[in-house]
Amino acid sequence: DVKVTQSSRYLVKRTGEKVFLECVQDMDHENMFWYRQDPGLGLRLIYFSYDVKMKEKGDIPEGYSVSREKKERFSLILESASTNQTSMYLCASSSPGSLNQPQHFGDGTRLSIL
Amino acid sequence: GQQLNQSPQSMFIQEGEDVSMNCTSSSIFNTWLWYKQDPGEGPVLLIALYKAGELTSNGRLTAQFGITRKDSFLNISASIPSDVGIYFCAGAGGTSYGKLTFGQGTILTVHP
């Protein structure tokens, strides 16, 4: 089974702090994704990466950056956290192919910015 | 960014009832996926559909890829309390990056 592990289940930070959310997958997947989930809005894509050191903006990249130095690890960075970034953050991975491979998700990090 | 239109937004049903939810899009998709998210956990894949018209079952769950490639539905038969959760549809347009577009989710509550 694919295992996607997010480093923290719950995190509380203060406004203006630099916040790192870490994600590791163990299936040698090329593609990795960061989403935020808010009630009534579903999952919105922040950034994704299709290879080491490669990154692409998703639908809501403002206020975020990412890092992919190793294939198995994809980090989401909040450069200066704000209260409107309080949310559930989900990491996912998938392998490429001619058919769209399903994404496999971690359990999420519930981030509160005070 | 684009989102799929998923309905209903929420459902309150009695144990044993059947459930139906659907997703529609203005764009064509090559793949439709259905996920379930239990409280406090990440979404888990239920069913993947890769061909227009395809009808696929997974236990009490049945999903179909619409002929127009712009819609999909999920049915749950004889619901049980552990069916409670949020159900998401997702569509993929065919890029090798595997980028998905998600519906807003259907919150399912099952009363014993």
Chai-1 contact restraints between the chains, C-beta under 6 A:
chainA,res_idxA,chainB,res_idxB,connection_type,confidence,min_distance_angstrom,max_distance_angstrom,comment,restraint_id
A,N31,B,Y97,contact,1.0,0.0,6.0,A-B,restraint_1
A,N31,B,G98,contact,1.0,0.0,6.0,A-B,restraint_2
A,G42,B,F102,contact,1.0,0.0,6.0,A-B,restraint_3
A,G42,B,G103,contact,1.0,0.0,6.0,A-B,restraint_4
A,G42,B,Q104,contact,1.0,0.0,6.0,A-B,restraint_5
A,G42,B,G105,contact,1.0,0.0,6.0,A-B,restraint_6
A,L43,B,F102,contact,1.0,0.0,6.0,A-B,restraint_7
A,Y50,B,Y97,contact,1.0,0.0,6.0,A-B,restraint_8
A,D59,B,G1,contact,1.0,0.0,6.0,A-B,restraint_9
A,L90,B,G42,contact,1.0,0.0,6.0,A-B,restraint_10
A,S94,B,G98,contact,1.0,0.0,6.0,A-B,restraint_11
A,P96,B,S96,contact,1.0,0.0,6.0,A-B,restraint_12
A,L99,B,Y50,contact,1.0,0.0,6.0,A-B,restraint_13
A,N100,B,T31,contact,1.0,0.0,6.0,A-B,restraint_14
A,N100,B,A92,contact,1.0,0.0,6.0,A-B,restraint_15
A,N100,B,G98,contact,1.0,0.0,6.0,A-B,restraint_16
A,Q101,B,G98,contact,1.0,0.0,6.0,A-B,restraint_17
A,P102,B,L33,contact,1.0,0.0,6.0,A-B,restraint_18
A,P102,B,L45,contact,1.0,0.0,6.0,A-B,restraint_19
A,P102,B,A48,contact,1.0,0.0,6.0,A-B,restraint_20
A,F105,B,G42,contact,1.0,0.0,6.0,A-B,restraint_21
A,F105,B,P43,contact,1.0,0.0,6.0,A-B,restraint_22
A,G106,B,G42,contact,1.0,0.0,6.0,A-B,restraint_23
A,D107,B,E41,contact,1.0,0.0,6.0,A-B,restraint_24
A,D107,B,G42,contact,1.0,0.0,6.0,A-B,restraint_25
A,G108,B,G42,contact,1.0,0.0,6.0,A-B,restraint_26
